[in-house]
């Protein structure tokens, strides 16, 4: 049973310290997973956590022009360092589920190479 179906509501995650434990959405996703795991014996899957951190917030606030990468929507996104998500010596990601899980559980500031806001490059650590 997904958290979304359990509560029958638009669920989202936030990174405002007043509403959550941390400014990092990666840590907020991990904290949500840990909290659900303790309460219900298992946490939401990585795809559900990623959805709550992106499209879930837009849906909860009634925004239709943000929250996912689709034509016509305002695109805020990050480009991550593959070597931070799948470090040397780790087994390769075997599926999309495995890759999303690694992004959720290994993502963070050190993995961010580029940040785009409204489709425009704002931070570029990849090229100096």
Secondary structure, 3 states (H helix, E strand, C coil): CCHHHHHCCCCCCCCCCCCCCCCCHHHHHHHHHHHHHHHHCCCCCHHHHHHHHCHHHHHHCCCCCCCCCCCCCCCCEEEECHHHHCCCCCCCCCCHHHHHHHHHHHCCHHHEEEEEECCEEEEECCCC
